[in-house]
């Protein structure tokens, strides 16, 4: 059984026991977070597709941790003008462990 769930405007495939790497969510480690924005629910051979969400379906997760990802380096360069710019950025991610997927 798996579900396609929308979290902060992005879509993720959630299976029981899986860990999802999503954009940062406020909360403490061990907090329980429920998502009812389930777009698709597949159970055995039956598939339910929402319009836009499946009614009665929910994905229950717990917040494992929040940490920064790899550094992304942006370099801008133009020839002959001495123009060089270097900028770095690290995005913060949260890791959610899927506990249970319930559906109608």
N, C-alpha and C positions, 0 to 999 in steps of 0.2 A: 504494500500500500504506500502510495506517495501522493504528495499534493504540490501544486504550484501556488506559492504564496507571494503576495506583494508586500514588501517591507520597505518603507521610506521611498516609494516610487520605483523600486527595482524588483524584478521577479526572481525567485529562487525556487529550486526543486528541493522539497523537504521530505526526508524519509526518517522513520523512527530510529533514533540512535545516531543520526548524522549530526555533524557540526557545521553550522553555516557561518561564513565570514561576511558580515554585513557592515554598512556604514555605522558609525558610533551611535549607540543608544545610551541615554542617561540611565544610571542605576548602579546598584552595588552587585558585586559578585554573588551569585546564588539566587538573585531575584527571579521570580517567575513572571514571564511575559507571554501573554496570549494574543494571537493574531487571528482575526475573523475575516480578513481579506483574502480568502482562498479563491483562486481563479479556476482551478481544475482539481478534481479529486478522482484518483484511480484506485479502485478496490477490486482485487481479483480480475475479472473480465469486464466489470462495469465501469464506465467512465461518466462522470458528471462534470459538465462545463457550465460555469456561471455566466450570468448576464447582468452585471459584470462579475458578481461574486456568487459562490455556491451558498445557499441559505442553510444555516445550521451547522456548517463546517467550521472547524477551529483547529489551529495548530498551537500546541502548548510547548513552550520552550523555557529554558533557564539560561541566565546570563553567566557564561563561564568566565570571561575576562575581556578587558578592553586594552588594546595596545596599538602602538604605531606600526605602520607598514614600512616597506623599503623606501629609501629616499629616491625621489625622482629629481634629476638634474636637468635644468633648462638652460641651454647656452644659445645666445644670440650673437651673430657675427656678421659684420659687413666689411668687405675688402677695402683696403686703402684708406680707411678713415680713422683707424685706431678705435673702432667701436667694438667693444666686447662686453657682454653682460652675462653673468652667471647667477642663477637663482636656483634654490633648492626647495623641496616641499616634501613633507611626510604626512600622509593621511592617517587618521585614527580609525581603527576598526574594532568591532565587537564580535565576539565569538558566541554563538547561540547553540546550545545542544537541544535537539528536538526530542522531547519526552513522549509526546502522544499526538496522534492525529485523529480527530473525531469528526464524523460526518453523518448527515441524516440519511 
